[in-house]
Amino acid sequence: MKRRHFLATGSLAALPFPLAAQTDEVLVIPPGTGRPNRIGVSSYSFWGFKREELRDIPTCLDHAARMGFDGFEVLQRQLVDNNQIPDNATLQKIKRHAFLLGLDLMGYSTHQGFLSPDADKREINVRRTIDYIEQAYAMGIPTMRVNSGTWGTSKNFDDLMAKRGIEKPLEGFTEEDAYGWVIEAYKKILPVAEKCGVVMGLENHWGLGVTPEGVKRVVDAIASPWLKVTLDTGNFLEDPYDRLTKLAKDTVLLQTKTYFGGGVWYTLELDYPRIAKIMKDAGYTGYVSLEFEGKEDPLTAIPKSLDLLRKAFA
């Protein structure tokens, strides 16, 4: 049947789903089908916790736009000055700045910890996470990275990395205790996330997130569209591809590590075309967010990383 005759019958308009229409010459694919993932960059890629000349969020936004990124992920710690919560005026200036540059503010990366037997400490982190959700809402950011936290039995982060991210629980407690604390905390936080329309993404980020099974146990226990997964390609130090696959279908934001100049704590040789296929097979169409974690100057390494990711996720 020729295309003009098929259209004339009105049958195409009656179908409840998009259809690739067969013509005499080519296959016409509906717009938007199979589009590449948009690529964003985390402000952490510029600052890296130590480059003070690149800490200012507007400066990072300017660089991201100049380099050609589609979106921008804000690291909440970059907004903090002397532990003061950023006021609404600061948040609105960031939103306006990004809008005028044509950048989506698409992610908010936060820190919290619930691996403590002290109920008061856990409650402080619940309230802090609620504050973060409201900050994301104020900036119009649709998803926020969250954590389980760590046990705090390592001397510092360098010590934790030397242990490949694996910590012993506090004496007298077990991971079973920790799962209960974390699930209880996110049940309290969930109504605020739903009200604000901010999807939390539990990251594979040490603590209970050191394994895909740990992340899934929390996410499955909450069983809500408002708590899913932020998947970090650089946080599974062994067998990354199998582990990434286990979380791909629950992912709402993919964070992608690169290590130009060698990694600060470690270097992973990640096969991004392979990772892109894993995500595509899982039906992931969302943002890819760069987290550069190498020793090279970020102003030269980040454009290289963007080129790598554009090619892999095209």
Short mmCIF file of the C-alpha atoms (twelve columns), coordinates in Angstrom:
data_MODEL
# 
_entry.id   MODEL 
# 
loop_
_atom_site.group_PDB 
_atom_site.id 
_atom_site.type_symbol 
_atom_site.label_atom_id 
_atom_site.label_alt_id 
_atom_site.label_comp_id 
_atom_site.label_asym_id 
_atom_site.label_seq_id 
_atom_site.Cartn_x 
_atom_site.Cartn_y 
_atom_site.Cartn_z 
_atom_site.pdbx_PDB_model_num 
ATOM 1   C CA . MET A 1   0.000  0.000  0.000  1 
ATOM 2   C CA . LYS A 2   1.409  3.400  -0.966 1 
ATOM 3   C CA . ARG A 3   1.799  5.957  1.786  1 
ATOM 4   C CA . ARG A 4   -0.647 8.494  0.255  1 
ATOM 5   C CA . HIS A 5   -3.378 5.852  0.073  1 
ATOM 6   C CA . PHE A 6   -2.714 4.689  3.637  1 
ATOM 7   C CA . LEU A 7   -2.936 8.235  4.957  1 
ATOM 8   C CA . ALA A 8   -6.098 8.847  2.949  1 
ATOM 9   C CA . THR A 9   -7.871 5.994  4.703  1 
ATOM 10  C CA . GLY A 10  -7.444 7.729  8.060  1 
ATOM 11  C CA . SER A 11  -6.174 4.503  9.641  1 
ATOM 12  C CA . LEU A 12  -2.874 6.030  10.747 1 
ATOM 13  C CA . ALA A 13  -4.598 8.722  12.768 1 
ATOM 14  C CA . ALA A 14  -6.677 6.113  14.573 1 
ATOM 15  C CA . LEU A 15  -3.698 4.181  15.905 1 
ATOM 16  C CA . PRO A 16  -3.046 4.680  19.660 1 
ATOM 17  C CA . PHE A 17  0.760  4.721  19.308 1 
ATOM 18  C CA . PRO A 18  3.445  6.190  16.973 1 
ATOM 19  C CA . LEU A 19  4.159  4.082  13.895 1 
ATOM 20  C CA . ALA A 20  7.047  4.090  11.424 1 
ATOM 21  C CA . ALA A 21  5.236  4.530  8.102  1 
ATOM 22  C CA . GLN A 22  6.519  2.464  5.153  1 
ATOM 23  C CA . THR A 23  6.919  4.409  1.892  1 
ATOM 24  C CA . ASP A 24  8.075  3.414  -1.585 1 
ATOM 25  C CA . GLU A 25  11.564 4.786  -0.905 1 
ATOM 26  C CA . VAL A 26  12.403 5.124  2.802  1 
ATOM 27  C CA . LEU A 27  11.217 4.254  6.294  1 
ATOM 28  C CA . VAL A 28  9.890  7.392  8.003  1 
ATOM 29  C CA . ILE A 29  10.739 7.334  11.718 1 
ATOM 30  C CA . PRO A 30  8.589  9.432  14.097 1 
ATOM 31  C CA . PRO A 31  10.417 12.537 15.439 1 
ATOM 32  C CA . GLY A 32  12.347 11.965 18.636 1 
ATOM 33  C CA . THR A 33  12.761 8.220  18.188 1 
ATOM 34  C CA . GLY A 34  16.269 7.107  19.093 1 
ATOM 35  C CA . ARG A 35  17.596 10.591 19.853 1 
ATOM 36  C CA . PRO A 36  20.966 10.725 21.614 1 
ATOM 37  C CA . ASN A 37  21.171 11.328 25.356 1 
ATOM 38  C CA . ARG A 38  21.683 14.926 26.374 1 
ATOM 39  C CA . ILE A 39  25.038 15.559 28.035 1 
ATOM 40  C CA . GLY A 40  25.474 17.674 31.150 1 
ATOM 41  C CA . VAL A 41  28.366 18.454 33.463 1 
ATOM 42  C CA . SER A 42  28.578 18.585 37.240 1 
ATOM 43  C CA . SER A 43  29.983 21.715 38.863 1 
ATOM 44  C CA . TYR A 44  32.160 19.242 40.797 1 
ATOM 45  C CA . SER A 45  34.055 18.603 37.544 1 
ATOM 46  C CA . PHE A 46  35.399 22.155 37.692 1 
ATOM 47  C CA . TRP A 47  35.858 22.624 41.446 1 
ATOM 48  C CA . GLY A 48  36.951 19.134 42.523 1 
ATOM 49  C CA . PHE A 49  36.772 20.268 46.191 1 
ATOM 50  C CA . LYS A 50  40.044 22.182 45.863 1 
ATOM 51  C CA . ARG A 51  40.193 24.505 42.817 1 
ATOM 52  C CA . GLU A 52  38.895 27.635 44.524 1 
ATOM 53  C CA . GLU A 53  39.138 29.716 41.355 1 
ATOM 54  C CA . LEU A 54  36.501 27.369 39.870 1 
ATOM 55  C CA . ARG A 55  34.202 27.108 42.878 1 
ATOM 56  C CA . ASP A 56  31.794 29.900 41.884 1 
ATOM 57  C CA . ILE A 57  28.689 28.348 40.264 1 
ATOM 58  C CA . PRO A 58  28.101 31.172 37.723 1 
ATOM 59  C CA . THR A 59  31.718 30.803 36.559 1 
ATOM 60  C CA . CYS A 60  31.196 27.053 36.112 1 
ATOM 61  C CA . LEU A 61  27.956 27.710 34.225 1 
ATOM 62  C CA . ASP A 62  29.776 30.077 31.851 1 
ATOM 63  C CA . HIS A 63  32.431 27.451 31.112 1 
ATOM 64  C CA . ALA A 64  29.798 24.715 30.616 1 
ATOM 65  C CA . ALA A 65  27.886 26.827 28.099 1 
ATOM 66  C CA . ARG A 66  31.054 27.829 26.237 1 
ATOM 67  C CA . MET A 67  32.110 24.174 25.975 1 
ATOM 68  C CA . GLY A 68  28.758 23.140 24.491 1 
ATOM 69  C CA . PHE A 69  27.029 21.149 27.234 1 
ATOM 70  C CA . ASP A 70  23.249 20.728 27.236 1 
ATOM 71  C CA . GLY A 71  22.765 20.720 30.993 1 
ATOM 72  C CA . PHE A 72  24.366 21.392 34.352 1 
ATOM 73  C CA . GLU A 73  24.370 19.512 37.656 1 
ATOM 74  C CA . VAL A 74  24.895 21.593 40.795 1 
ATOM 75  C CA . LEU A 75  26.993 20.176 43.631 1 
ATOM 76  C CA . GLN A 76  25.233 21.450 46.740 1 
ATOM 77  C CA . ARG A 77  28.469 21.793 48.714 1 
ATOM 78  C CA . GLN A 78  29.642 24.399 46.209 1 
ATOM 79  C CA . LEU A 79  26.795 26.654 47.311 1 
ATOM 80  C CA . VAL A 80  27.630 26.425 50.998 1 
ATOM 81  C CA . ASP A 81  29.534 29.246 52.674 1 
ATOM 82  C CA . ASN A 82  30.468 28.653 56.328 1 
ATOM 83  C CA . ASN A 83  27.776 25.962 56.540 1 
ATOM 84  C CA . GLN A 84  25.023 28.493 55.777 1 
ATOM 85  C CA . ILE A 85  22.052 27.331 53.714 1 
ATOM 86  C CA . PRO A 86  21.972 29.322 50.448 1 
ATOM 87  C CA . ASP A 87  19.158 31.875 50.474 1 
ATOM 88  C CA . ASN A 88  16.436 31.982 47.849 1 
ATOM 89  C CA . ALA A 89  17.947 35.007 46.116 1 
ATOM 90  C CA . THR A 90  21.147 33.021 45.459 1 
ATOM 91  C CA . LEU A 91  19.184 30.069 44.092 1 
ATOM 92  C CA . GLN A 92  17.103 32.270 41.795 1 
ATOM 93  C CA . LYS A 93  20.201 33.998 40.419 1 
ATOM 94  C CA . ILE A 94  21.652 30.603 39.519 1 
ATOM 95  C CA . LYS A 95  18.396 29.561 37.811 1 
ATOM 96  C CA . ARG A 96  18.285 32.817 35.848 1 
ATOM 97  C CA . HIS A 97  21.961 32.564 34.861 1 
ATOM 98  C CA . ALA A 98  21.518 29.024 33.538 1 
ATOM 99  C CA . PHE A 99  18.362 29.964 31.635 1 
ATOM 100 C CA . LEU A 100 20.039 32.880 29.878 1 
ATOM 101 C CA . LEU A 101 22.902 30.569 28.854 1 
ATOM 102 C CA . GLY A 102 20.467 27.995 27.470 1 
ATOM 103 C CA . LEU A 103 21.506 25.333 29.997 1 
ATOM 104 C CA . ASP A 104 19.122 22.962 31.783 1 
ATOM 105 C CA . LEU A 105 19.661 22.760 35.528 1 
ATOM 106 C CA . MET A 106 19.049 19.025 35.525 1 
ATOM 107 C CA . GLY A 107 20.631 17.632 38.700 1 
ATOM 108 C CA . TYR A 108 21.377 18.531 42.328 1 
ATOM 109 C CA . SER A 109 24.081 16.471 43.993 1 
ATOM 110 C CA . THR A 110 23.769 16.305 47.795 1 
ATOM 111 C CA . HIS A 111 25.291 14.505 50.759 1 
ATOM 112 C CA . GLN A 112 23.567 12.962 53.774 1 
ATOM 113 C CA . GLY A 113 24.204 10.058 56.122 1 
ATOM 114 C CA . PHE A 114 21.886 7.689  57.959 1 
ATOM 115 C CA . LEU A 115 24.350 4.991  59.084 1 
ATOM 116 C CA . SER A 116 24.217 5.935  62.756 1 
ATOM 117 C CA . PRO A 117 22.473 4.344  65.763 1 
ATOM 118 C CA . ASP A 118 21.831 7.887  67.057 1 
ATOM 119 C CA . ALA A 119 18.231 8.708  66.114 1 
ATOM 120 C CA . ASP A 120 18.824 12.436 66.643 1 
ATOM 121 C CA . LYS A 121 21.693 12.443 64.141 1 
ATOM 122 C CA . ARG A 122 19.557 10.618 61.599 1 
ATOM 123 C CA . GLU A 123 16.743 13.127 62.125 1 
ATOM 124 C CA . ILE A 124 19.141 16.031 61.510 1 
ATOM 125 C CA . ASN A 125 20.046 14.418 58.176 1 
ATOM 126 C CA . VAL A 126 16.361 13.921 57.346 1 
ATOM 127 C CA . ARG A 127 15.704 17.632 57.888 1 
ATOM 128 C CA . ARG A 128 18.836 18.546 55.935 1 
ATOM 129 C CA . THR A 129 17.739 16.402 52.983 1 
ATOM 130 C CA . ILE A 130 14.300 18.027 53.034 1 
ATOM 131 C CA . ASP A 131 16.056 21.414 52.864 1 
ATOM 132 C CA . TYR A 132 17.990 20.183 49.821 1 
ATOM 133 C CA . ILE A 133 14.781 19.066 48.097 1 
ATOM 134 C CA . GLU A 134 13.281 22.504 48.644 1 
ATOM 135 C CA . GLN A 135 16.452 24.106 47.237 1 
ATOM 136 C CA . ALA A 136 16.215 21.894 44.139 1 
ATOM 137 C CA . TYR A 137 12.547 22.840 43.778 1 
ATOM 138 C CA . ALA A 138 13.406 26.541 44.022 1 
ATOM 139 C CA . MET A 139 15.886 26.164 41.153 1 
ATOM 140 C CA . GLY A 140 13.522 24.033 39.069 1 
ATOM 141 C CA . ILE A 141 15.822 20.997 39.238 1 
ATOM 142 C CA . PRO A 142 13.920 17.725 38.642 1 
ATOM 143 C CA . THR A 143 16.256 15.167 40.241 1 
ATOM 144 C CA . MET A 144 18.548 15.057 43.263 1 
ATOM 145 C CA . ARG A 145 21.389 12.671 44.124 1 
ATOM 146 C CA . VAL A 146 21.090 11.168 47.622 1 
ATOM 147 C CA . ASN A 147 23.170 8.694  49.635 1 
ATOM 148 C CA . SER A 148 22.931 6.184  52.431 1 
ATOM 149 C CA . GLY A 149 25.994 7.697  54.094 1 
ATOM 150 C CA . THR A 150 28.997 5.819  55.483 1 
ATOM 151 C CA . TRP A 151 29.755 4.246  58.846 1 
ATOM 152 C CA . GLY A 152 32.510 6.726  59.632 1 
ATOM 153 C CA . THR A 153 34.897 3.981  60.719 1 
ATOM 154 C CA . SER A 154 37.535 5.103  58.203 1 
ATOM 155 C CA . LYS A 155 40.060 7.771  59.166 1 
ATOM 156 C CA . ASN A 156 39.103 9.966  56.203 1 
ATOM 157 C CA . PHE A 157 38.027 9.727  52.556 1 
ATOM 158 C CA . ASP A 158 41.536 8.815  51.411 1 
ATOM 159 C CA . ASP A 159 41.473 5.906  53.873 1 
ATOM 160 C CA . LEU A 160 38.044 4.848  52.597 1 
ATOM 161 C CA . MET A 161 39.347 4.855  49.009 1 
ATOM 162 C CA . ALA A 162 42.376 2.815  50.085 1 
ATOM 163 C CA . LYS A 163 39.854 0.229  51.357 1 
ATOM 164 C CA . ARG A 164 38.098 0.269  47.946 1 
ATOM 165 C CA . GLY A 165 35.057 1.897  49.533 1 
ATOM 166 C CA . ILE A 166 34.378 -0.947 51.975 1 
ATOM 167 C CA . GLU A 167 33.973 -0.077 55.672 1 
ATOM 168 C CA . LYS A 168 33.391 -2.103 58.794 1 
ATOM 169 C CA . PRO A 169 30.151 -1.290 60.637 1 
ATOM 170 C CA . LEU A 170 30.288 0.451  63.991 1 
ATOM 171 C CA . GLU A 171 31.026 -1.988 66.793 1 
ATOM 172 C CA . GLY A 172 27.861 -3.671 68.001 1 
ATOM 173 C CA . PHE A 173 25.874 -2.982 64.817 1 
ATOM 174 C CA . THR A 174 25.391 -4.626 61.437 1 
ATOM 175 C CA . GLU A 175 24.298 -3.746 57.907 1 
ATOM 176 C CA . GLU A 176 20.860 -5.109 58.784 1 
ATOM 177 C CA . ASP A 177 20.535 -2.286 61.315 1 
ATOM 178 C CA . ALA A 178 21.697 0.195  58.674 1 
ATOM 179 C CA . TYR A 179 19.084 -0.853 56.104 1 
ATOM 180 C CA . GLY A 180 16.356 -0.211 58.649 1 
ATOM 181 C CA . TRP A 181 17.712 3.263  59.453 1 
ATOM 182 C CA . VAL A 182 18.082 4.286  55.803 1 
ATOM 183 C CA . ILE A 183 14.659 2.991  54.726 1 
ATOM 184 C CA . GLU A 184 12.981 4.674  57.701 1 
ATOM 185 C CA . ALA A 185 14.690 7.978  56.819 1 
ATOM 186 C CA . TYR A 186 13.648 7.959  53.169 1 
ATOM 187 C CA . LYS A 187 10.066 7.091  54.075 1 
ATOM 188 C CA . LYS A 188 10.005 10.338 56.081 1 
ATOM 189 C CA . ILE A 189 11.566 12.351 53.246 1 
ATOM 190 C CA . LEU A 190 9.463  10.882 50.438 1 
ATOM 191 C CA . PRO A 191 6.300  13.016 50.886 1 
ATOM 192 C CA . VAL A 192 8.319  16.227 50.469 1 
ATOM 193 C CA . ALA A 193 10.013 14.930 47.314 1 
ATOM 194 C CA . GLU A 194 6.606  14.022 45.865 1 
ATOM 195 C CA . LYS A 195 5.100  17.393 46.816 1 
ATOM 196 C CA . CYS A 196 8.015  19.291 45.239 1 
ATOM 197 C CA . GLY A 197 8.250  17.043 42.181 1 
ATOM 198 C CA . VAL A 198 11.920 16.219 42.790 1 
ATOM 199 C CA . VAL A 199 12.936 12.636 42.000 1 
ATOM 200 C CA . MET A 200 15.555 11.394 44.448 1 
ATOM 201 C CA . GLY A 201 18.231 9.137  43.001 1 
ATOM 202 C CA . LEU A 202 20.030 6.893  45.496 1 
ATOM 203 C CA . GLU A 203 23.611 6.635  44.289 1 
ATOM 204 C CA . ASN A 204 25.977 3.685  44.317 1 
ATOM 205 C CA . HIS A 205 28.184 5.833  46.537 1 
ATOM 206 C CA . TRP A 206 29.876 3.825  49.319 1 
ATOM 207 C CA . GLY A 207 28.039 2.805  52.474 1 
ATOM 208 C CA . LEU A 208 25.085 0.611  51.521 1 
ATOM 209 C CA . GLY A 209 25.573 1.796  47.950 1 
ATOM 210 C CA . VAL A 210 28.840 -0.060 47.481 1 
ATOM 211 C CA . THR A 211 26.907 -2.907 45.802 1 
ATOM 212 C CA . PRO A 212 23.973 -2.824 43.348 1 
ATOM 213 C CA . GLU A 213 22.085 -5.161 45.656 1 
ATOM 214 C CA . GLY A 214 22.402 -2.628 48.482 1 
ATOM 215 C CA . VAL A 215 21.006 0.193  46.360 1 
ATOM 216 C CA . LYS A 216 18.149 -1.952 45.039 1 
ATOM 217 C CA . ARG A 217 17.195 -3.170 48.501 1 
ATOM 218 C CA . VAL A 218 16.509 0.391  49.640 1 
ATOM 219 C CA . VAL A 219 14.845 1.508  46.406 1 
ATOM 220 C CA . ASP A 220 12.642 -1.595 46.239 1 
ATOM 221 C CA . ALA A 221 11.649 -1.236 49.897 1 
ATOM 222 C CA . ILE A 222 10.492 2.349  49.316 1 
ATOM 223 C CA . ALA A 223 8.775  1.302  46.047 1 
ATOM 224 C CA . SER A 224 8.037  4.830  44.848 1 
ATOM 225 C CA . PRO A 225 8.654  6.697  41.565 1 
ATOM 226 C CA . TRP A 226 10.111 9.481  43.714 1 
ATOM 227 C CA . LEU A 227 13.094 7.387  44.872 1 
ATOM 228 C CA . LYS A 228 15.059 5.734  42.093 1 
ATOM 229 C CA . VAL A 229 18.791 5.490  41.230 1 
ATOM 230 C CA . THR A 230 21.543 7.927  40.375 1 
ATOM 231 C CA . LEU A 231 24.015 5.600  38.672 1 
ATOM 232 C CA . ASP A 232 27.714 6.503  38.853 1 
ATOM 233 C CA . THR A 233 29.982 4.724  36.381 1 
ATOM 234 C CA . GLY A 234 33.061 5.273  38.557 1 
ATOM 235 C CA . ASN A 235 31.871 3.850  41.873 1 
ATOM 236 C CA . PHE A 236 31.917 0.137  41.080 1 
ATOM 237 C CA . LEU A 237 35.620 -0.583 41.272 1 
ATOM 238 C CA . GLU A 238 35.317 -4.233 40.218 1 
ATOM 239 C CA . ASP A 239 33.081 -5.819 37.541 1 
ATOM 240 C CA . PRO A 240 31.518 -2.444 36.670 1 
ATOM 241 C CA . TYR A 241 29.513 -3.487 33.601 1 
ATOM 242 C CA . ASP A 242 27.558 -6.303 35.245 1 
ATOM 243 C CA . ARG A 243 26.870 -4.097 38.246 1 
ATOM 244 C CA . LEU A 244 25.788 -1.107 36.176 1 
ATOM 245 C CA . THR A 245 23.419 -3.380 34.255 1 
ATOM 246 C CA . LYS A 246 21.655 -4.395 37.476 1 
ATOM 247 C CA . LEU A 247 20.684 -0.780 38.206 1 
ATOM 248 C CA . ALA A 248 20.218 0.585  34.684 1 
ATOM 249 C CA . LYS A 249 16.426 0.152  34.529 1 
ATOM 250 C CA . ASP A 250 15.922 2.144  37.753 1 
ATOM 251 C CA . THR A 251 18.253 4.985  36.746 1 
ATOM 252 C CA . VAL A 252 17.025 8.585  36.582 1 
ATOM 253 C CA . LEU A 253 20.454 10.209 36.127 1 
ATOM 254 C CA . LEU A 254 23.700 8.686  34.825 1 
ATOM 255 C CA . GLN A 255 26.884 10.225 36.260 1 
ATOM 256 C CA . THR A 256 29.933 9.459  34.127 1 
ATOM 257 C CA . LYS A 257 33.485 9.632  35.450 1 
ATOM 258 C CA . THR A 258 36.555 10.473 33.348 1 
ATOM 259 C CA . TYR A 259 40.180 10.516 34.516 1 
ATOM 260 C CA . PHE A 260 42.325 12.524 32.087 1 
ATOM 261 C CA . GLY A 261 45.759 13.011 33.624 1 
ATOM 262 C CA . GLY A 262 45.210 10.040 35.953 1 
ATOM 263 C CA . GLY A 263 42.664 9.749  38.729 1 
ATOM 264 C CA . VAL A 264 42.922 11.557 42.040 1 
ATOM 265 C CA . TRP A 265 42.155 8.394  44.045 1 
ATOM 266 C CA . TYR A 266 42.062 5.720  41.319 1 
ATOM 267 C CA . THR A 267 41.715 5.413  37.557 1 
ATOM 268 C CA . LEU A 268 39.172 3.214  35.785 1 
ATOM 269 C CA . GLU A 269 39.445 2.361  32.094 1 
ATOM 270 C CA . LEU A 270 35.754 2.606  31.283 1 
ATOM 271 C CA . ASP A 271 34.337 1.492  27.942 1 
ATOM 272 C CA . TYR A 272 31.729 4.172  27.312 1 
ATOM 273 C CA . PRO A 273 30.291 2.745  24.078 1 
ATOM 274 C CA . ARG A 274 29.649 -0.453 26.070 1 
ATOM 275 C CA . ILE A 275 28.052 1.531  28.913 1 
ATOM 276 C CA . ALA A 276 25.939 3.481  26.422 1 
ATOM 277 C CA . LYS A 277 24.635 0.200  25.007 1 
ATOM 278 C CA . ILE A 278 23.798 -1.065 28.517 1 
ATOM 279 C CA . MET A 279 21.764 2.082  29.163 1 
ATOM 280 C CA . LYS A 280 20.095 2.017  25.746 1 
ATOM 281 C CA . ASP A 281 19.118 -1.630 26.199 1 
ATOM 282 C CA . ALA A 282 17.547 -0.648 29.540 1 
ATOM 283 C CA . GLY A 283 15.527 2.062  27.809 1 
ATOM 284 C CA . TYR A 284 17.391 4.949  29.441 1 
ATOM 285 C CA . THR A 285 16.786 8.229  27.593 1 
ATOM 286 C CA . GLY A 286 17.742 10.722 30.316 1 
ATOM 287 C CA . TYR A 287 20.726 12.931 31.009 1 
ATOM 288 C CA . VAL A 288 24.360 11.855 31.112 1 
ATOM 289 C CA . SER A 289 26.235 14.019 33.626 1 
ATOM 290 C CA . LEU A 290 30.025 14.308 33.495 1 
ATOM 291 C CA . GLU A 291 32.000 14.095 36.731 1 
ATOM 292 C CA . PHE A 292 35.615 14.733 35.759 1 
ATOM 293 C CA . GLU A 293 37.920 13.283 38.414 1 
ATOM 294 C CA . GLY A 294 41.401 13.469 36.897 1 
ATOM 295 C CA . LYS A 295 44.526 15.527 37.548 1 
ATOM 296 C CA . GLU A 296 44.584 17.354 34.205 1 
ATOM 297 C CA . ASP A 297 43.433 20.972 34.069 1 
ATOM 298 C CA . PRO A 298 39.627 20.710 33.933 1 
ATOM 299 C CA . LEU A 299 39.437 23.475 31.332 1 
ATOM 300 C CA . THR A 300 41.225 21.171 28.874 1 
ATOM 301 C CA . ALA A 301 40.049 17.791 30.185 1 
ATOM 302 C CA . ILE A 302 36.330 18.580 30.368 1 
ATOM 303 C CA . PRO A 303 35.996 19.365 26.618 1 
ATOM 304 C CA . LYS A 304 37.828 16.084 25.884 1 
ATOM 305 C CA . SER A 305 35.357 14.302 28.147 1 
ATOM 306 C CA . LEU A 306 32.399 15.909 26.405 1 
ATOM 307 C CA . ASP A 307 33.690 14.725 23.032 1 
ATOM 308 C CA . LEU A 308 34.139 11.189 24.393 1 
ATOM 309 C CA . LEU A 309 30.601 11.098 25.811 1 
ATOM 310 C CA . ARG A 310 28.982 12.661 22.720 1 
ATOM 311 C CA . LYS A 311 30.495 9.941  20.545 1 
ATOM 312 C CA . ALA A 312 29.601 7.111  22.931 1 
ATOM 313 C CA . PHE A 313 25.983 8.150  23.512 1 
ATOM 314 C CA . ALA A 314 25.210 9.331  19.963 1 
# 
